[in-house]
Amino acid sequence: MNVGVDTGKSNLDIYIRPLDIFISVSNDEKGIKQAIKTIKKHAPQRVVVEATGWLEMPFIIACAEANLPFVIANPIHIKRFAGAIGQRAKTDKLDAKLIAHYADAIKPALTQLKPNSIRLMADLVIRRNQLLSMQTMEKNRLQILPKHLAMTIKTILTAFKNQIEKTEKKIVALIEDSPEYQAKNEVLQSMPGIRKVAAASIISNLPELGYITSKQAAALVSVAPMNRESGHYKGHRKIQGGRTQVRTVLYMAMMSAMQCNPVFKGTYQRLLIQGKPKKVAIIACVRKMVVILNSMLRDGVLWDAKTA
């Protein structure tokens, strides 16, 4: 028994396979309660929800509280599965049915819900990135708008700056409240280039770091180029998938690390001399950073340039 859930801003469309049961409920507290009650009757092996951003989180939290086995599925995997079975038509019901079919055929591993503090930290890191993105857009507009409109943007930029600072203080407070996070944070920030936000992003979005192999860590952050070869064809290797949230933060951290960390500065310069494009060289440095951080957390040791 597998359940596919297509999440929308206002509705949850749910398909129960193989019973061919379809229900649609509102994506609010009342609708979610109704959905959980209906799903529990059939004791499914897994309830698969396509990740949308955060629209699915109230339903996912309800599944966890009701002890329902759930999976937050990567949308790319769902899309590729649809292509594999030749499904092109798209409606809410068909999407829910497709997700249930994916659950039945692929049997994806169950998702473990993060503790409240980690989930909150991840939310704060995401919100900070959103604020930074909006701040950058306003700064770009400031350069092209007439001078008599500049004050309208400067006021907004001040508000963004204040909100970013408040968000960062909340992130730091969460870390300081947990001895486990404090220990991880100390190890992570001992590496020149890793600061409080990058450390918080790793703690909240990559909790496996320190418990997995170097290859697994690089794959999770998606800084390990994938081969594209078939017969005589040899395409350019590219990074794809993975946890883009962490990769974006670490990419920005690397821009700082290349200025203050001689290990990464040297690696970057060496790759450029070899003829690597700048972006490829930076991603290679990020991969090295992830591998080293994984080893540091595994062994519980602080940064040491001599052994890096």
DRENLUM-51538 format. One line per field, with one value per residue (C-alpha): x, y, z; chain; residue in one letter. Coordinates in steps of 0.02 Angstrom, whole numbers, plus 50000, padded with zeros to 5 digits. Layout:
! DRENLUM-51538
xx	[X, ...]
yy	[Y, ...]
zz	[Z, ...]
chain	[A, ...]
resn	[a, ...]
***
This chain:
! DRENLUM-51538
xx	[50000, 50078, 50011, 50058, 50029, 50035, 50056, 49985, 49972, 49786, 49756, 49828, 49786, 49806, 49805, 49807, 49880, 49825, 49651, 49626, 49564, 49582, 49542, 49575, 49580, 49627, 49808, 49766, 49746, 49568, 49611, 49772, 49680, 49554, 49693, 49789, 49631, 49594, 49773, 49794, 49645, 49744, 49911, 50023, 50204, 50251, 50172, 50272, 50265, 50355, 50465, 50401, 50498, 50401, 50218, 50225, 50298, 50133, 50074, 50244, 50247, 50070, 50128, 50273, 50158, 50038, 50183, 50151, 50302, 50337, 50460, 50501, 50543, 50658, 50552, 50687, 50669, 50480, 50499, 50624, 50510, 50366, 50477, 50528, 50348, 50297, 50177, 50161, 49985, 49979, 49834, 49827, 49752, 49877, 50021, 49964, 49940, 50114, 50194, 50106, 50166, 50343, 50329, 50273, 50404, 50558, 50523, 50623, 50701, 50596, 50635, 50680, 50607, 50739, 50725, 50633, 50791, 50879, 50724, 50710, 50894, 50871, 50722, 50824, 50969, 50848, 50764, 50932, 50976, 50808, 50840, 51015, 50944, 50815, 50947, 51057, 50912, 50876, 51061, 51061, 50908, 50991, 51125, 51001, 50861, 50859, 50936, 50769, 50708, 50866, 50797, 50651, 50776, 50896, 50754, 50717, 50902, 50911, 50762, 50844, 51007, 50914, 50818, 50976, 51063, 50913, 50908, 51094, 51074, 50936, 51048, 51190, 51070, 51010, 51189, 51235, 51084, 51143, 51306, 51307, 51290, 51422, 51548, 51512, 51513, 51684, 51758, 51679, 51724, 51904, 51928, 51971, 51830, 51690, 51590, 51432, 51305, 51402, 51424, 51237, 51192, 51303, 51234, 51052, 51055, 51197, 51186, 51264, 51432, 51561, 51469, 51488, 51628, 51712, 51629, 51458, 51486, 51537, 51386, 51265, 51326, 51337, 51515, 51567, 51557, 51451, 51516, 51423, 51490, 51410, 51509, 51626, 51536, 51623, 51530, 51583, 51564, 51441, 51377, 51191, 51061, 51117, 51077, 51090, 51058, 51222, 51317, 51267, 51323, 51488, 51520, 51508, 51615, 51747, 51755, 51807, 51920, 52021, 52069, 52112, 52152, 52321, 52271, 52123, 52208, 52351, 52233, 52133, 52289, 52360, 52198, 52196, 52375, 52320, 52192, 52034, 51892, 51871, 51701, 51764, 51914, 51803, 51689, 51843, 51898, 51724, 51736, 51904, 51826, 51681, 51801, 51911, 51762, 51694, 51860, 51871, 51696, 51727, 51886, 51830, 51985, 52009, 52080, 52263, 52336, 52482, 52370, 52240]
yy	[50000, 50164, 50341, 50482, 50662, 50809, 50967, 51134, 51301, 51274, 51087, 50914, 50787, 50610, 50444, 50275, 50133, 49998, 50035, 50174, 50295, 50480, 50620, 50807, 50909, 51087, 51113, 51179, 51106, 51041, 50963, 50884, 50803, 50729, 50665, 50584, 50499, 50426, 50370, 50285, 50171, 50086, 50066, 50112, 50059, 50237, 50406, 50495, 50684, 50782, 50917, 51090, 51207, 51213, 51192, 51009, 51032, 51047, 50884, 50800, 50851, 50781, 50616, 50607, 50641, 50506, 50381, 50364, 50311, 50455, 50504, 50679, 50643, 50741, 50821, 50779, 50594, 50604, 50695, 50568, 50425, 50506, 50514, 50333, 50272, 50393, 50501, 50675, 50726, 50829, 50856, 50858, 50683, 50615, 50691, 50608, 50444, 50461, 50488, 50334, 50233, 50298, 50245, 50070, 50044, 50129, 50101, 50254, 50253, 50331, 50509, 50544, 50708, 50821, 50874, 51039, 51138, 51076, 51109, 51284, 51317, 51258, 51375, 51521, 51486, 51478, 51640, 51726, 51674, 51740, 51908, 51917, 51880, 52018, 52136, 52103, 52138, 52304, 52352, 52316, 52426, 52565, 52576, 52607, 52708, 52900, 52984, 53055, 52874, 52814, 52848, 52729, 52588, 52640, 52627, 52449, 52404, 52462, 52351, 52202, 52232, 52234, 52074, 51984, 52031, 51972, 51807, 51778, 51812, 51679, 51554, 51586, 51571, 51400, 51337, 51404, 51317, 51143, 51064, 50947, 51092, 51190, 51049, 51034, 51222, 51236, 51106, 51181, 51362, 51315, 51304, 51478, 51527, 51437, 51561, 51551, 51544, 51413, 51310, 51324, 51271, 51116, 51070, 51089, 51030, 50904, 50814, 50658, 50744, 50656, 50488, 50452, 50423, 50564, 50508, 50506, 50679, 50750, 50669, 50738, 50916, 50876, 50933, 50768, 50783, 50647, 50553, 50575, 50437, 50316, 50218, 50339, 50490, 50575, 50729, 50858, 50798, 50904, 50921, 50897, 50861, 50853, 50978, 51142, 51242, 51182, 51193, 51376, 51421, 51326, 51406, 51577, 51517, 51461, 51636, 51694, 51544, 51576, 51744, 51690, 51504, 51465, 51283, 51326, 51479, 51366, 51233, 51362, 51442, 51271, 51223, 51387, 51358, 51186, 51276, 51240, 51367, 51475, 51401, 51223, 51265, 51339, 51185, 51073, 51175, 51158, 50970, 50970, 51077, 50953, 50804, 50890, 50946, 50768, 50702, 50838, 50800, 50612, 50625, 50772, 50873, 51058, 51129, 51096, 51166, 51044, 50890, 50965]
zz	[50000, 49943, 49952, 49834, 49888, 49769, 49873, 49821, 49908, 49945, 49918, 49951, 49815, 49880, 49787, 49876, 49772, 49729, 49798, 49668, 49801, 49767, 49888, 49886, 50046, 50092, 50141, 50314, 50487, 50455, 50286, 50350, 50496, 50374, 50261, 50403, 50467, 50295, 50261, 50431, 50396, 50257, 50351, 50202, 50183, 50138, 50106, 49972, 49959, 49823, 49898, 49849, 49962, 50126, 50074, 50121, 50296, 50396, 50317, 50345, 50528, 50547, 50469, 50593, 50740, 50678, 50657, 50470, 50365, 50247, 50111, 50051, 49869, 49755, 49616, 49488, 49528, 49506, 49341, 49275, 49329, 49232, 49077, 49100, 49099, 48961, 49062, 48989, 49040, 49199, 49319, 49508, 49512, 49386, 49484, 49646, 49552, 49476, 49647, 49717, 49567, 49597, 49781, 49731, 49595, 49670, 49856, 49912, 50086, 50224, 50278, 50458, 50523, 50599, 50781, 50805, 50841, 50683, 50578, 50650, 50614, 50434, 50416, 50483, 50365, 50217, 50271, 50287, 50109, 50047, 50133, 50058, 49885, 49901, 49970, 49817, 49699, 49784, 49778, 49591, 49567, 49665, 49530, 49388, 49469, 49463, 49615, 49675, 49702, 49791, 49965, 49936, 49912, 50049, 50176, 50118, 50122, 50303, 50345, 50259, 50354, 50520, 50480, 50424, 50587, 50691, 50595, 50623, 50810, 50818, 50729, 50852, 51000, 50939, 50927, 51098, 51178, 51126, 51188, 51037, 50915, 51011, 50990, 50803, 50783, 50865, 50748, 50592, 50629, 50669, 50480, 50412, 50294, 50388, 50490, 50595, 50452, 50353, 50512, 50551, 50374, 50388, 50560, 50507, 50325, 50328, 50497, 50420, 50400, 50508, 50498, 50312, 50187, 50091, 49928, 50010, 50084, 49914, 49832, 49962, 49933, 49746, 49720, 49643, 49451, 49368, 49216, 49051, 48940, 48817, 48688, 48600, 48673, 48819, 48880, 49007, 49186, 49284, 49461, 49488, 49621, 49802, 49938, 49846, 50004, 50082, 49919, 49895, 50071, 50053, 49883, 49965, 50111, 49987, 49912, 50086, 50119, 49961, 50035, 50213, 50201, 50118, 50087, 49976, 49902, 49845, 49777, 49680, 49603, 49556, 49466, 49370, 49314, 49250, 49140, 49240, 49223, 49379, 49427, 49406, 49515, 49651, 49652, 49665, 49816, 49893, 49870, 49960, 50098, 50121, 50129, 50258, 50364, 50359, 50426, 50560, 50626, 50617, 50720, 50828, 50786, 50748, 50587, 50555, 50393, 50402, 50388, 50268]
chain	[A, A, A, A, A, A, A, A, A, A, A, A, A, A, A, A, A, A, A, A, A, A, A, A, A, A, A, A, A, A, A, A, A, A, A, A, A, A, A, A, A, A, A, A, A, A, A, A, A, A, A, A, A, A, A, A, A, A, A, A, A, A, A, A, A, A, A, A, A, A, A, A, A, A, A, A, A, A, A, A, A, A, A, A, A, A, A, A, A, A, A, A, A, A, A, A, A, A, A, A, A, A, A, A, A, A, A, A, A, A, A, A, A, A, A, A, A, A, A, A, A, A, A, A, A, A, A, A, A, A, A, A, A, A, A, A, A, A, A, A, A, A, A, A, A, A, A, A, A, A, A, A, A, A, A, A, A, A, A, A, A, A, A, A, A, A, A, A, A, A, A, A, A, A, A, A, A, A, A, A, A, A, A, A, A, A, A, A, A, A, A, A, A, A, A, A, A, A, A, A, A, A, A, A, A, A, A, A, A, A, A, A, A, A, A, A, A, A, A, A, A, A, A, A, A, A, A, A, A, A, A, A, A, A, A, A, A, A, A, A, A, A, A, A, A, A, A, A, A, A, A, A, A, A, A, A, A, A, A, A, A, A, A, A, A, A, A, A, A, A, A, A, A, A, A, A, A, A, A, A, A, A, A, A, A, A, A, A, A, A, A, A, A, A, A, A, A, A, A, A, A, A, A, A, A, A, A, A]
resn	[m, n, v, g, v, d, t, g, k, s, n, l, d, i, y, i, r, p, l, d, i, f, i, s, v, s, n, d, e, k, g, i, k, q, a, i, k, t, i, k, k, h, a, p, q, r, v, v, v, e, a, t, g, w, l, e, m, p, f, i, i, a, c, a, e, a, n, l, p, f, v, i, a, n, p, i, h, i, k, r, f, a, g, a, i, g, q, r, a, k, t, d, k, l, d, a, k, l, i, a, h, y, a, d, a, i, k, p, a, l, t, q, l, k, p, n, s, i, r, l, m, a, d, l, v, i, r, r, n, q, l, l, s, m, q, t, m, e, k, n, r, l, q, i, l, p, k, h, l, a, m, t, i, k, t, i, l, t, a, f, k, n, q, i, e, k, t, e, k, k, i, v, a, l, i, e, d, s, p, e, y, q, a, k, n, e, v, l, q, s, m, p, g, i, r, k, v, a, a, a, s, i, i, s, n, l, p, e, l, g, y, i, t, s, k, q, a, a, a, l, v, s, v, a, p, m, n, r, e, s, g, h, y, k, g, h, r, k, i, q, g, g, r, t, q, v, r, t, v, l, y, m, a, m, m, s, a, m, q, c, n, p, v, f, k, g, t, y, q, r, l, l, i, q, g, k, p, k, k, v, a, i, i, a, c, v, r, k, m, v, v, i, l, n, s, m, l, r, d, g, v, l, w, d, a, k, t, a]
***
